[in-house]
Amino acid sequence: MKQNFLTRSLAVAIAAMMTFTGCYDDSDLQTRMDQAEADIAELQQLVKDINTNISSLVTVVDALKNSDQITSVTPLSDGSGYTITFSKSGTITIYNGKNGVDGTNGTNGANGENGADGHTPVISVKLDQDGQYYWTVDGEYLTDAEGKKIPATAHIATPQIRINEGNFEISYNEGLTWEIIGNAGASDDVVFKQVIDGPASVLFVLSDGTQIEIPKTQQFVINVTSTDVIASPGQMAYVDFTVSGADENTVVDAFGTKGYEASVMMINASTGSLTITVPNPMTDGKVYLMAVKSDGSTAARIFSCEEGVFSVDETAFAAKVPAAGGNVEVPVRTNVSGYMVMVDPGNQWIKHVETKAVKTETLVFSVEANTSTEERSGKVIIMPPMGMGMPANYVIVQEGMSDTPPVVSGGGSADLGTINGGVAVATFGTYTTTNGWTAVEAKAYDIYYINSELYAEGTIRPQFRGKNGQMGSLTSPLLTGGCGTVTIKWYRGSTKTGNTISVDIKNSEGTVLKTESHTNPDAAQKAIQETSFEMNVAGDFQMVINNVRYNSSLTTMDAIGIIDVTWTGYSE
């Protein structure tokens, strides 16, 4: 707060009389005089801003009562406030309103030597029970000579502020009488504390915290997603729309040319639906949608219709899917949306996983591995948009697994990245790789989510269930060349610590020749480990990798994931 400027001026005057003959340095005196002049100028500007803001507040209150709207908010070039323009009430200026978060208040200055700190009264308005705003000073209603509250409206004289003999004074009768309301001093919050310019309204926050919100005018316009309508000859097309800036008396209608017919159904004053009846054959006609506001304002949209195209490349369903599974990609030529793709509920080994938006859309179906030797088929139903034909039934045929498993010789590595055709799946089941590795009680998991720094998104590997009675395992095809060292890169998928895995080496008859296991009691979730097993078994063999529960008493799962499996051949 500022010291009473009259007291400070008096001090300057006294100092001026204390002159001496001879050599005298008056720099201090000049500094004090300059400061006094600055204080006076500051208070004079403060009074001017307060009176401007009081007048602007009247406009804001009346705008609220009269349902006026704001057309623009423009910050002043020097950052001292805003220029606000109303559609009916004209333009006002607000000083010292802050847009955004309040800053930290500064520290009050010390009392003057002979005067008290100044005080700028808080001038505001308060909404009374009668629905009328009344003037307040420091939280108390301002009253006239008869003790009646003074309404904040342009129909009654607007209060005025002045400084007289070091005091703030207020007049509510156009200067006929004045009332002292505080010692003169400067303040940052002068009537308005904040002006918050929002997308649909402006919020005025007064210095006492009172808030007044005034809506912004909205441009009178018809809003639609597109004016290009995809339709079929002789059919109906529908377009949803909204009207911004509409009032209760807004009229919306439509008409067509060259054989097109149009009608409008309004849900409310600003929301409706346009129905277009398309001629057969289609023409180059247009449909016009128009809105007229009660004040005569108009808005319009012009629609053009294009014949819809929807065709499916049936040849994509002709090729059989291998037993190992994979993806079926079906090109669809279309300029419409809204068609449906369904897989027969009895064929859940087929999944619609993706629609690629290219020049011709591509439907992608994931096909799980077929662990049976029997061929199987599943139905896919594609339903075109309304009015563009009948549903089409297509069949995906998958080969059965060969009676003779593939044979791999001389050491190597498992093709785990081809599990389930390289497509992630969250459902536990039985899945195979291209080379015939079979994962049981497993799912195809994207190990990008295990370690995104090591693996690109879409790196698929088997992850195994570890639950009592539902233990996952990975079984190789028949391998030749004997087994030397088996190296497994794996990770723990569960939140508990500790894991055990085991490796069985079987002969071609299924007899277990050797078993090795590894336990890591400190294995943490997502921690990648690499474990080697010395098997040294000659002849044809089959490898089985098992998830063995570290703590069988747990009710939750001890899941593990296998990243890589490599082995060397037998050596004497």
ABEGO torsion letter per residue (X at the ends): XBBBAAAAAAAAAAAAABBBBEBBBAAAAAAAAAAAAAAAAAAAAAAAAAAAAAAAAAAAAAAAAAGBBBABBBBBAAGAEBBBBBAAAEBBBBBGBBBEBBBBBBBBBBBBAABBBBBBBBBBBBBBAAGBBBBBBGGBBBBBAAGBBBBBBAABBBBBBBBBGGBBBBBAAGGABBBBAEBBBBBABBGBABBBBBAABBBBBBAAGBBBBBBBBBBBBBBBABABBBBBBGBBBBBBBBBBGBBAABBBBBBBBGGBBBBBBBABAABBBBBBBBBOBBBABBBBBBBBBAAGBBBBBBBBBBBBBBBBBAAAAABBBBAAEEBBBBBBBBABBGBBBBBBAABAABBBABBBBBABBBBBBBBBBBABABBBBBBBBBBBBBGAEBBBBBBBBBBBBBABBBBBBGEEBBBAAABGGGBBBABBBBBBBAAGBBBBGBBBBBAAAABAAABBBGBBBBBBBBBBGBBBBBBBBBBBGEBBBBBBBBBBABABBEBBBBBBBBBAAGBBABBBBBBBAABBBGBBBBBBBBAGBBEBBBBBBBBBBABAABABBBBBBBABBBBBBBBX
